[in-house]
């Protein structure tokens, strides 16, 4: 958690997400990542005179899918606009975007905070084309800057939140939930290292009058508010957290020196130096009028009717938030367990559900999936689809562990052999001789024998040295060759020690 501060941070995020289409938004060029520079271009996306764009229907439908999942209001009529600006990496010097009639508005996303659930509202979700990429000489020797136009014209979804977040941690939680949602509905891969998810953070602070050094709030406001600074192109969630925390403190220190409030100074744009850990204010922010928006004359407006929306809505899977709630209400899992399972992706959650159905014990299935299965995935760097054990095989292991009262250590041993050999749990358990079961009275006799044979350990336990209990339980485990259920042995040991 962030340390206490004499101000409240106000955060709104603009998230740019590249859609999972094979071709660009207004032409047929490939969107594949990693192609040779300037090889995925054509007269349309490099802005040659006389060419005409044509809308990519698949991109628009992916955008609709995302907006529906985010509970946005879908406009029945939407149009395209030209955003005029000098783009060194967009040759036609304007971007085709949406201004006053975006295809969706409103909606939002619920996040989990230490204080409980919090709703983060959205202002709008709209479509636009991406610019290219500039490659600068960073040696300091003044070399040329290179331009790669492969990315110019790729379809971007811009998701603009309300300023509802109040800490770097909330911003990160919002981004994690948004990425999970967009990935699971198949809208984007959200790979930040490939540029398919980029974040701009709008940050300012509200300072209570008692901490404002005598400066009074502007008319109609209860707090002193600093001018908004937009931190551009943050390329990791960690960078988002660090940049917001730094910028908030920088604004507070600047306010103490200048006393300038929102409205007295225009908005500014800043870059983030991840190495130095500082924001660098670069220029004053343009207003919408500076972009000279006007309707795109080469593209017709888009009308969205109800049958089209119904068809897109029918393709949505159960969303992550809904699945977490179902795991809690129907399967009895804790909020933490549900978050861990669903947070690995819906395919992982599907695997867990199949295990839970097979063994009839959701909590045991959750423990095995969240611990042993997830550890193997991370170690081998594979997905759940590549995991060698079927959910039925893992469910069978859980059932047989319960049937034969196999302790946790031996159960993990069986699991490891299953991974190595592909043999069934039943075959391995028989091979290891773990199918031998002990009734309660047999175990009780061994417990009594352990107490009688370990007078010093008994005295230590009685004196409050619980570590000595391990020696008493270990005696029973040796007698049973490690096949006795440890939890049951400890329970019986407590009962018998109470009689001594």
N, C-alpha and C positions, 0 to 999 in steps of 0.2 A: 504493500500500500504506500501511497505517496505520503510524505511527511506533512504535518499540518502547516497551512499557510494563511496569511492574513487576507486572502482573496479567494474568489471562486473562479475556476477556469470554465470558460464557455467554448465548446468545441462543436464544430460542424464539419463533416467529412464529405468530400467529393471523390467518389470512387469510379475509376474508369476501368471497365472490364471488356476484354476482347472476346467476342462471341465465337463459339465453336462452329464456324462455317468453313467450307473448303475454299470459297472464293470471297473476294472483297465485296464491299457494300454496294458499289455502283459499277463494277466491271467483273470480268471473269478471271482475273489474275489470282494466283494461289496465295493463300494465307499461311502456308507451311513455314514454320520457324526454322531458321538456320540455313536458308538458301543463299547462294553466292550473292553479294551485294548487287542491287539493281537488276536482278534477273527476273523478279516477279513484278514486272511493270508493263504498262501498255499506254497508248495515247490518252486514254481516259484518266488513269490515275497519275500520270505525270503532267496533266493539264494542257495538252496540245489544243490549239485553236480548232473550233468547229466540231469537237467530239460531244457526244451526248451520254449522260449517265443513265443507267437503268437500275431500279431498286432490286436488291437481292431479297426475295420473298422469305427464304429460309432465315435470314438474319432478322427480319421483322418479326417472324413467328417466334424465334428464340427470345426476342425482346419482350414480346407479349407474355410468353411463358414466365419469364422472370418477374414481370410486373404483377401478374396474377398471384404468383407465390408470395410476393411482398405485399399483397392485399391492396394494391394501388387501384385507383379509379381509372378505367380505360376510356379514352376519348373516342367517340364515334367518328370524329373527323380530325385528322392531323395533317400538318404540312411540313415541308422542308424549308430551311432558311439558309442564306449565305451569311457567314460570319467573316467579315473582312478584316484582315490583319496581315502584317508582314510575317510570313512563315518561311524561313530559309529552307525548310525541309518539306514544303508543300508548294510545288511550283506554280499552281494557279493563284496563290496568294489569297485564297479564301477557303474556308472549311464549310462543307455542307453539314449542317447541324439542325437543331430545332430550337426555336426561341419562344414565341408567345403561345403556340398551340402544340405542346409536346403530346406524345401519344398516351402518357399516363402521368397522374399526379397523386399526391397523398400516399397512404399506406405506411408501412413501418415494419419494425423487427423488434422482437423482445430479446433482451440479453439478461444474463444472470450476473448480479453484483453481490458483494458481501452483505448488502442491506436488503437483498431480495430481488425479484424480477423488476426490470425497468423497460419501458417501452420507448424506443427511439423512433420518432416520426420521420417520414420522408417528405420532401417538398415536391420532388419530381423525379421521374426516370425517363430519360430520352435517348434517342439514337443519334450518332454522329460518326463521321469518318475520322480515322486517325491520321496524324502526320507521319512523316518519315523519321529517320534517326540520324542525328549528327554525331560524328565521331571526331572528337577534338584531340589534338596533340597535347598530352598532359605532362610532357617532359620539361616544359618551361623553356624550350628552345625556339618557340615561335613557329612551329611547323604548321602545315595546312590543316584545315578542318575538312573532313570528308563527309559526304552525304550518301546515305543508303535509303532509297525510296521504296524498298520492298514493303515496308509497313504502311506507306501512304495509301489511304483508302480502305484499310481494314475496318470492319465494323466494331464500333465501340458502344457499349452501354454506359451512360453516365448516370450514376445513382447519387443524388444530392440529398443529404440528410438535413433535418432541422438541427439547430444548435442545442441539442438535448443532452449531450454528453458533458460531464463535469470533471473528468480525470483521465489521465493517459490510460489507466487500466480499463476504464469503460470504453474508450476508443478501440483498444485492442480486442476486447470482448465482442464489440460490434463487428469488427472486421473478421474475426474468427467465425462468428455465426453467419455472416453474410457469405464468406467463402465456402463454408460447409453447405449452405443452402444452394448456392449457384452451381457448385460441383455436382451435388446429388441430383439436381433436376436436369443436368446435362447441358447447361447453358454455356459454361466456360470451364477451362481447366484451372483458371486462376493461378497460373504459375508466375510468381512475381519475378523470378530470375529470368524469365523469358519476356517480361513486359506485358503479360496478359492481365495483370491486375496492378494498377498504379493508384496512389492515394495523394490527394491534396488536402491539407488540414487547415481549416479556418479557425484561428485561435485569437481570443482576447480574454480579458479578465474583468471581473466585477469586484470593486473594492468598497467595503462598507465605509460610510463617512468617518467613523472613528479611527480608521486606518489610512485615511486619505490626506493626512497632513494639513487639515483645514480646508482643503478643496471641496466645494459643495457639488453635489450631483447636478447635472443639467436639468432644466425644467421637465417635469413629467417622469423623472427617474428616481429610484430609491438608492441606487448605487452609482458610484463613479465607474464608468466603463472605458477601457482603453480602446484605441482604434484596432480594427481587425487586421491581422496579418495572415496571409495565405501562404503556407509552406508547401512548395511545389514538389511533385514527383518523388515522394517517399517510396522506397522500394523494398521495405521490409517492415513487419509489424513492430519489431524492436526499434527501428528507426522512427516510426510513428510515435511510440511512447517517449523516446528520448527527446525528439524534436519538440513535442508538445510541452513536456516538463521544462525544457530549457527556455522555450519561447515565452511561456507564462512568467517565469521568474525574470527574464530579460525585460518584459513589458512592465513589470512591477518596479524594477529598478529604474527604468527610463521614466516612468510616471513620477517617481519620487524626485527626479531631476527636473523634469519639464512641466509636469502637471497637465499635459495635454490629454483631452478626453476624446471619446468617439464623437464625431461630428465636427471637431475642431481641426482634425487632421484626416486626410483621405486614407482609404485602405492601402495596404502595401503588400507586395509580393516578396517572399524570402526563399532562399535556397537553404539546404541542409548539408553541412559538412560533417559526414559521419565519422571521419577520422578525428577531427578536432572536437566534435561534439557540440557544434555551435550553429545557430541560424545566422544567415547573412542577408539583411534586407537589401533587395536589389533595385526595386523601382516602386513607384506609387501605382496602385491598382487602377486599371481602366474601369470605367462604368460601361453598362450595356450599350449606351448611345455611342461610345467610342468605336464600337465594332461595326457600326452602320449596317445592322441586320436588315435584310429585305428578303421577301419570299424567293425561293429558288425557282427561276423561270423554266428550268429544263426538266423538272420532276413534277408529276401530278400529285395532288394530295391523296392521302390514303383514308378510305372509309372502312371502319371495322364494324361488322354487324354481329348480332348475337350468335348465330350459328357458327361463325368463325371462332368467336371466343369460346363457345362451348366445346368445340373440337380441340382447341389448345388446352383448355382446362382438363379435359379428359386424359391428357397425356401426363399430367402431374402425378408423381408418386406420393406416398405418404411423406409429408414434410418432416424434417428433423425435430422441430418443436413438438409436433403432434405425436411423433413416435416416443419421445422422451416421456410425455405425459401419460401415454398409454402404458409404457413399461412400469411407471409408478403406480397407476390406478389399477391395472389389470394383473400385473405380474408381481406387485408388491415390492419392487426394487426401490432403493433409496434414490433421491435426486442425484446424488453423486454417481452411483453405479449407472444410472440411465444416461447421464451426461458422458461418462467415459465410453460406454458402448456405442452410442449414437455418434459421438465425436470422431470415431474411427471411420465413419462412412456408413452408408445404408447397407452396403454389401456385408460389412462386418456385423451390423445389427441383425441382418437376415440370418447370418450364420449362427449367432447367439440364439435367436428365436427357434431355429431348427434344433439346436442342442437342448434348449429348455423343454421343447415339446417331447423330444425323445427320452429324456431322463425324468421328466415330471418334477423338476426342482429348479426353478428359475434362479434362485440365489446361488446354488452350486454351479449352475451353468455360467452365471455372471462371473463368479470368482475364477473359474477355469479360463474363460475367454479373456477377461481383463488382465489376468496375470500370466499364466503359462502360454496361452496362444499368442497373446500380444507380444510377449517376450521373444518368441520364436520368429514372429514376423519382423520385429525390429532387428534381431540378430542376423537374420538371413536377408534382410532388405527385400522382402517379398510382400505381396498383397494377400488378402484373405482368399482370393480366388486361386492363388498358387499354393495355399497351405495343403500339405499332403494328407491330412486326416479329414475325412468327411465329417459333417456334424453328427451323423448316425454313429460313427466310430467313437467319437468323443462322448456322446450320450451313453453309449454302452459301457465305456470305461467308468463313468460316474455312477451308473447303476450297480456295477460289479464292485466298486469300491464300497458302496453302501451295503451291499449284500454280504460281503466277506469281512466287513469292518477293517478294511486296509488303512493303515495310518498314512499321514500326508507324505512322509518321506518315501515310502514304498510306492505310493500312488504316482508320485512324480517319476520314480524309476520306471514304472510300467509305461507311463506316457512317453518317456524318452525312447524306450525300446520300440514302441509303436511307430514313432517318427522314423527311427532308423531302419526298421525291418518291414513295416507295413502289416505286421501280424495283428490279429485281433486281440483285444484286451483279455478275453477269456483264455486264449491259447497261452499268452504270456503269464497270466496269473497262475495257471496250472503248472507251467514250466518252472516257475519260481517257487511253487509250493505255497502260494499265498491264499489258496482256496480253503486252507484249513481254518476253521472258525473255532472260537473259544466261547463257551457260555459264561455267564456272569459268575457262577460259583467256581468254575475252574480258575478264572482270573482272580477271584477273591482269595482263593487258597495260595496262589502265587504271591499276591500282595502281602498276605500274612507272613509268608515265608521270608519275603524281603525285609519286613519289619523286624522279624526275629533275628535275622542274620546281620543287620546293620544298625547296631545299637547307637553308635556315634552319630550316624546320619539322622536317626530318629531324634536324638537329643538336640542336634543342631536345628532341626525343623521346629521342634518345640520351643527352642530359644529364639525363634523368629528368623532363622537363616533359611529362607525359602530355596536358595540355591542348592541346599542339601537334598531337596526333593528329587533333583535329577538323578542322584545316586540310587535312591529307592526305586524310582521308575525304571532306571537303566537296568537294575537287577532283573525286573520282570521281563523287559524287552530281550535281554540275553537269554533268559530261560525259554522264551517263545521264538527265539531266532528272529526277532524284529517283526513278528507277524501279529502281535497283539495291537489293538487299537489304542493309541496313546491317550486320547481323551478319556476313554473308559477306564484305563488303568489309573489315571490321575484322580478320577472321580472316586473310584473304590479306595484309593490310597488315602484320600481325605477322610472318607468314612471310617476306615480302620484306625487311622492315627487318632481320631477323636476319641476312640475307646481306650487308647493307651495312657 
